[in-house]
């Protein structure tokens, strides 16, 4: 089976066999859960890493390190994107000099025309994305759009292009789609450019990604060693990609019913949650007798990834396993939890429209 069949960074299928990916591509298990008391660390949402020991040493010894995180502006943000942002905010709190990229050029050149037909559409998504980022607590001075970058950034991306051959790209991604090649060049430039002298300068850097994005990590680390710059090889940590509401899917903007979007109305949330895949048994009697299966339930997973209340999470798990909590009640709890969060977020978001416009029009 080719590598691209195992990991497709642009696909919507969820990787199930993490151990196989670890052994095939040389990922190491993540063990540094004690660097911060945070529910995403305590629940071991991070599962793998490349060179994270460099970052841990910086945190422990209060030495400089940097981070780059970004999301393509190809649609509205959903709960899966929120997880990226949550981790970004954690590492900012841990002392990382931070940049968050709105990947508007990437979104246009790597997505089909029916989804992002032109750069103007990508910027339209970017405005909405920016409002979400600001409402979630990302500092406006940390955010940039690819299309607004400084000349040094584009120079670096062109220099990177000289280090990638068609055979190398095919070996990692399984094809030579030139739009996606352009997308990869920009992603590498995003991660590496923060070490340029006009940015943060040379230092260990960290980027958090889902396992599905590992091809980008591998090519970035390879290129960093062959560029005509004194770059520190970037480090990466890998978190579990939140599942979609349908079995075997991750949350994806391309399949709206797989995701809870930060723009969803209360009625949309209720409809999607009520239709989602759960760990419930076929009949009510069987559920009470055998108990549910929270470990495969999309509702429980939403709580695990987004509800910081450990006592509530543990009670939900145990009551489900014991057959005391039925799917209907659990779904009702989830709808209530999500709609409370989304109402507060959406009200806050509207206050950031002018700031978001200023960032786009820099």
C-alpha positions as CSV (number, residue, x, y, z in Angstrom):
1,X,0.0,0.0,0.0
2,X,1.4,3.4,-0.9
3,X,2.2,6.0,1.8
4,X,-0.5,8.4,0.5
5,X,-3.1,5.6,1.0
6,X,-2.2,5.5,4.6
7,X,-1.9,9.3,5.3
8,X,-3.7,11.8,3.1
9,X,-3.4,15.3,4.6
10,X,-6.2,16.6,2.5
11,X,-8.6,13.7,3.0
12,X,-11.6,13.4,5.4
13,X,-11.1,9.8,6.6
14,X,-10.0,9.3,10.1
15,X,-6.9,7.2,10.9
16,X,-7.8,4.3,13.1
17,X,-4.5,2.4,13.5
18,X,-2.1,4.9,15.2
19,X,0.4,2.2,16.2
20,X,0.9,1.3,12.5
21,X,1.6,4.9,11.7
22,X,4.1,5.2,14.6
23,X,6.1,2.2,13.4
24,X,6.0,3.0,9.7
25,X,7.1,6.7,10.0
26,X,9.2,6.7,13.2
27,X,7.0,8.7,15.4
28,X,7.7,8.6,19.1
29,X,5.0,8.4,21.8
30,X,4.3,11.6,23.7
31,X,5.1,11.3,27.4
32,X,5.5,15.0,28.6
33,X,2.0,15.3,30.0
34,X,3.3,16.9,33.2
35,X,4.5,20.2,31.6
36,X,1.2,21.9,32.4
37,X,-1.9,21.1,34.4
38,X,-4.5,21.2,31.6
39,X,-7.3,18.9,30.8
40,X,-6.0,18.3,27.2
41,X,-2.7,17.1,28.6
42,X,-4.3,15.2,31.6
43,X,-6.5,13.3,29.2
44,X,-3.6,12.5,26.9
45,X,-5.1,14.0,23.8
46,X,-1.5,14.4,22.5
47,X,-0.3,11.0,21.3
48,X,3.0,11.5,19.5
49,X,5.9,13.8,18.9
50,X,9.1,14.5,16.9
51,X,11.9,16.1,18.9
52,X,9.6,17.4,21.6
53,X,12.4,17.0,24.2
54,X,13.9,20.3,22.8
55,X,10.7,22.2,23.6
56,X,10.3,20.6,27.0
57,X,13.8,21.7,27.9
58,X,13.1,25.2,26.8
59,X,9.9,25.3,29.0
60,X,11.6,23.8,32.0
61,X,14.7,26.1,31.7
62,X,12.7,29.2,30.6
63,X,14.7,29.4,27.4
64,X,13.3,30.9,24.1
65,X,11.2,28.8,21.8
66,X,8.6,29.6,19.1
67,X,5.4,28.2,17.7
68,X,3.6,28.4,14.4
69,X,0.0,27.2,14.0
70,X,-2.4,27.8,11.1
71,X,-5.6,26.8,9.4
72,X,-6.5,27.2,5.8
73,X,-9.4,29.6,5.2
74,X,-11.5,27.2,3.2
75,X,-14.7,27.3,5.3
76,X,-16.1,28.0,8.7
77,X,-14.2,26.8,11.8
78,X,-15.6,23.7,13.6
79,X,-14.8,22.0,16.9
80,X,-11.9,20.2,15.3
81,X,-10.3,23.5,14.4
82,X,-11.0,24.8,17.9
83,X,-8.7,22.0,19.3
84,X,-5.8,23.4,17.2
85,X,-6.5,26.8,18.7
86,X,-6.8,25.5,22.3
87,X,-3.3,23.9,22.0
88,X,-1.9,27.1,20.4
89,X,-3.1,29.1,23.4
90,X,-1.6,26.5,25.9
91,X,1.9,26.8,24.3
92,X,1.5,30.6,24.2
93,X,0.9,30.4,28.0
94,X,3.9,28.2,28.4
95,X,6.1,31.0,26.9
96,X,6.2,30.4,23.2
97,X,6.8,33.4,20.9
98,X,3.8,32.8,18.7
99,X,2.4,33.2,15.2
100,X,-0.9,32.1,13.8
101,X,-1.3,32.0,10.0
102,X,-4.6,32.3,8.1
103,X,-3.6,30.3,5.1
104,X,-5.7,32.1,2.5
105,X,-3.4,31.4,-0.6
106,X,-3.1,27.7,0.5
107,X,-6.9,27.4,0.8
108,X,-7.3,28.7,-2.8
109,X,-4.6,26.7,-4.6
110,X,-5.2,23.4,-2.8
111,X,-9.0,23.2,-2.8
112,X,-11.4,22.5,-5.6
113,X,-12.9,25.5,-7.4
114,X,-16.4,24.6,-6.3
115,X,-15.3,25.2,-2.8
116,X,-12.8,28.1,-3.1
117,X,-13.2,29.5,-6.6
118,X,-10.9,32.5,-6.1
119,X,-8.8,34.3,-3.5
120,X,-11.6,36.7,-2.7
121,X,-13.7,33.7,-1.5
122,X,-10.7,32.6,0.6
123,X,-10.5,36.1,2.1
124,X,-14.2,36.0,2.8
125,X,-13.7,32.8,4.8
126,X,-10.7,34.4,6.4
127,X,-12.7,37.3,7.8
128,X,-15.1,34.8,9.6
129,X,-12.1,32.7,10.7
130,X,-10.3,35.8,12.2
131,X,-13.4,36.8,14.2
132,X,-13.5,33.2,15.7
133,X,-9.7,33.4,16.5
134,X,-10.0,36.7,18.2
135,X,-13.1,35.6,20.2
136,X,-11.3,32.5,21.3
137,X,-8.4,34.6,22.7
138,X,-5.7,34.6,20.0
139,X,-3.8,37.9,20.1
140,X,-4.4,40.1,17.0
141,X,-0.7,40.9,16.8
142,X,0.1,37.1,16.4
143,X,-2.1,36.6,13.3
144,X,-1.1,37.1,9.7
145,X,-2.5,36.2,6.3
146,X,-0.3,34.5,3.8
147,X,-1.3,37.0,1.1
148,X,-0.2,39.9,3.4
149,X,3.3,38.6,4.2
150,X,6.6,40.3,3.9
151,X,9.0,39.8,0.9
152,X,11.4,37.6,2.9
153,X,8.6,35.1,3.4
154,X,8.0,34.7,-0.3
155,X,11.7,34.7,-1.0
156,X,12.0,31.7,1.4
157,X,9.1,29.9,-0.3
158,X,10.8,30.2,-3.7
159,X,14.1,29.0,-2.2
160,X,12.3,26.0,-0.7
161,X,10.9,25.1,-4.1
162,X,14.4,24.5,-5.4
163,X,15.0,21.9,-2.7
164,X,11.9,19.7,-3.6
165,X,12.0,17.4,-6.6
166,X,9.0,15.8,-8.2
167,X,10.2,12.4,-7.1
168,X,10.5,13.5,-3.5
169,X,7.0,15.0,-3.5
170,X,5.6,11.8,-5.1
171,X,7.4,9.7,-2.5
172,X,5.7,11.5,0.3
173,X,2.3,12.4,-1.1
174,X,1.8,9.9,-3.8
175,X,1.0,12.4,-6.6
176,X,2.3,15.7,-8.1
177,X,-0.8,17.9,-8.0
178,X,0.8,21.3,-8.6
179,X,-1.8,23.2,-6.5
180,X,-1.0,21.0,-3.5
181,X,2.7,21.4,-4.2
182,X,2.3,25.2,-4.0
183,X,0.3,24.6,-0.8
184,X,3.1,22.6,0.7
185,X,5.8,25.2,-0.2
186,X,3.7,27.8,1.7
187,X,3.2,25.5,4.7
188,X,7.0,24.9,4.9
189,X,7.7,28.6,4.6
190,X,5.1,29.3,7.4
191,X,6.9,27.0,9.8
192,X,10.4,27.9,8.9
193,X,10.1,31.7,8.4
194,X,9.6,32.4,12.1
195,X,13.3,31.6,12.5
196,X,14.4,34.4,10.1
197,X,16.3,37.3,11.6
198,X,13.4,39.7,10.9
199,X,11.0,37.4,12.8
200,X,11.9,35.5,16.1
201,X,15.3,34.4,15.0
202,X,16.8,30.9,15.3
203,X,15.2,28.8,18.1
204,X,13.5,25.5,18.7
205,X,10.0,25.7,17.2
206,X,6.8,23.7,17.8
207,X,3.8,23.0,15.6
208,X,0.8,20.9,16.7
209,X,-0.9,18.8,14.0
210,X,-3.1,15.8,13.6
211,X,-1.5,12.5,12.6
212,X,-3.0,13.0,9.1
213,X,-0.7,16.0,8.6
214,X,2.6,14.1,9.3
215,X,3.7,14.2,5.6
216,X,3.9,18.0,6.0
217,X,6.0,17.5,9.1
218,X,8.4,15.1,7.5
219,X,9.1,17.2,4.4
220,X,9.4,20.4,6.5
221,X,12.0,18.8,8.8
222,X,13.9,17.5,5.7
223,X,13.9,20.8,3.9
224,X,15.0,22.7,7.1
225,X,18.3,20.8,7.0
226,X,19.0,21.6,3.3
227,X,18.0,25.3,3.1
228,X,20.8,27.9,2.9
229,X,19.8,29.1,6.4
230,X,20.9,28.2,9.9
231,X,17.5,26.7,10.9
232,X,16.8,24.7,14.0
233,X,14.9,21.5,12.8
234,X,11.3,22.1,13.7
235,X,9.6,19.9,16.4
236,X,6.0,18.6,16.1
237,X,3.5,17.2,18.5
238,X,0.5,15.2,17.2
239,X,-2.9,15.2,18.8
240,X,-5.8,12.9,18.2
241,X,-7.9,14.3,15.4
242,X,-11.4,14.7,16.8
243,X,-13.8,12.3,15.1
244,X,-16.6,13.5,12.9
245,X,-20.2,12.9,14.0
246,X,-20.4,10.0,11.5
247,X,-18.5,6.7,12.0
248,X,-15.0,6.6,10.4
249,X,-14.9,10.3,9.6
250,X,-13.0,13.3,11.0
251,X,-14.7,16.6,11.3
252,X,-14.5,18.2,7.9
253,X,-15.7,21.4,6.4
254,X,-16.3,19.4,3.1
255,X,-18.9,17.3,4.9
256,X,-21.0,19.7,7.0
257,X,-23.0,17.0,8.8
258,X,-19.7,15.5,10.2
259,X,-19.0,18.6,12.2
260,X,-20.3,21.1,14.7
261,X,-19.3,24.5,13.3
262,X,-18.7,27.6,15.5
263,X,-21.4,29.3,13.4
264,X,-24.0,26.6,13.9
265,X,-27.5,27.6,15.2
266,X,-29.0,25.9,18.2
267,X,-31.4,24.0,15.9
268,X,-28.5,22.8,13.7
269,X,-26.6,21.6,16.8
270,X,-29.6,19.7,18.0
271,X,-30.2,18.1,14.6
272,X,-26.6,17.0,14.1
273,X,-26.2,15.7,17.6
274,X,-29.4,13.7,17.5
275,X,-28.2,12.1,14.2
276,X,-24.7,11.4,15.4
277,X,-23.1,7.9,16.0
278,X,-23.0,6.8,19.6
279,X,-21.8,3.8,21.6
280,X,-25.3,2.8,22.5
281,X,-26.7,-0.7,22.1
282,X,-29.4,-1.8,19.6
283,X,-32.2,-1.9,22.2
284,X,-32.9,-0.2,25.5
285,X,-32.9,-3.5,27.3
286,X,-29.5,-4.4,26.0
287,X,-28.2,-0.9,26.9
288,X,-29.3,-1.3,30.5
289,X,-28.0,-4.9,30.7
290,X,-24.6,-4.6,28.9
291,X,-24.0,-0.8,29.3
292,X,-22.9,1.6,26.6
293,X,-19.6,2.0,24.8
294,X,-18.4,5.5,25.5
295,X,-14.9,4.8,24.0
296,X,-16.5,4.8,20.5
297,X,-19.2,7.4,21.1
298,X,-19.0,10.7,19.3
299,X,-21.0,12.4,22.0
300,X,-18.6,11.3,24.7
301,X,-15.7,12.4,22.5
302,X,-17.0,15.9,22.3
303,X,-17.1,16.1,26.1
304,X,-13.6,14.6,26.3
305,X,-12.1,17.2,23.9
306,X,-14.1,20.3,24.9
307,X,-15.5,20.0,28.4
308,X,-12.9,20.7,31.0
309,X,-15.0,19.4,33.9
310,X,-13.3,16.1,34.9
311,X,-16.0,15.1,37.3
312,X,-18.7,15.4,34.7
313,X,-16.6,13.5,32.1
314,X,-15.9,10.6,34.6
315,X,-19.5,10.4,35.6
316,X,-20.6,10.4,32.0
317,X,-18.2,7.5,31.2
318,X,-19.1,5.4,34.2
319,X,-22.8,5.9,34.0
320,X,-22.7,5.0,30.3
321,X,-20.6,1.9,30.9
322,X,-23.0,0.8,33.7
323,X,-26.1,1.3,31.6
324,X,-27.4,4.1,33.8
325,X,-27.1,6.8,31.2
326,X,-29.0,6.4,28.0
327,X,-28.1,7.9,24.7
328,X,-31.1,10.3,24.6
329,X,-30.2,11.9,27.9
330,X,-26.5,12.1,26.9
331,X,-27.3,13.8,23.6
332,X,-29.5,16.3,25.5
333,X,-26.6,17.1,27.8
334,X,-24.3,17.6,24.8
335,X,-26.8,19.9,23.0
336,X,-27.1,22.0,26.1
337,X,-23.3,22.1,26.7
338,X,-22.6,23.1,23.0
339,X,-25.3,25.6,22.7
340,X,-24.3,27.4,25.8
341,X,-20.7,27.6,24.6
342,X,-21.7,28.6,21.0
343,X,-24.1,31.3,22.2
344,X,-21.4,33.0,24.3
345,X,-18.8,32.6,21.5
346,X,-21.0,34.0,18.8
347,X,-22.0,37.0,20.8
348,X,-18.3,37.7,21.6
349,X,-17.3,37.1,18.0
350,X,-19.5,39.9,16.5
351,X,-17.5,42.4,18.6
352,X,-14.3,41.6,16.7
353,X,-15.4,42.2,13.1
354,X,-13.7,45.6,12.8
355,X,-10.4,44.2,14.2
356,X,-10.6,41.3,11.8
357,X,-11.1,43.7,8.8
358,X,-8.1,45.7,9.9
359,X,-5.9,42.5,9.9
360,X,-7.1,41.5,6.4
361,X,-6.5,45.0,5.0
362,X,-3.0,45.5,6.4
